[in-house]
Amino acid sequence: MVNWFANRLLIPREGSRCVAAGHLKRCPLCGALNSLHNHECFVCRWSGSFDHDRESIDAGLTELLDKCPELAGAMSDPLTTRRPFKRTLFHWFGSLFRRRVDFRT
């Protein structure tokens, strides 16, 4: 989790493709993109050395986005924003003191 927070908070925002390229590697046997944490390719079970250069990963991302264009929208959507603390606090106090009105007679 520490790396995730460091990538989100400390490093200036980059394009989603640049961030993805930093966390991926490409299988030289089948060309599939894999996470850096995988010890073997999830497609062909290759467990040798992987391609880590940016050009190879970018080519793999391009191929993947050509096959599945709906992933481009998922990669470009901004992160959901949280409500400001002051607004959350006011909402909590409002719900604490709000009374439900009974309209039945």
PETABEL-V363020 format. One record per helix or strand. SS is the DSSP state (hx for helix, st for strand). FROM is the first residue (numbers start at 1). TO is the last residue. If there is no record, write none. Layout:
# PETABEL-V363020
ss from to
SS FROM TO
SS FROM TO
This chain:
# PETABEL-V363020
ss from to
hx 2 10
hx 16 22
st 24 26
st 33 35
st 51 51
hx 54 67
hx 70 76
hx 85 97
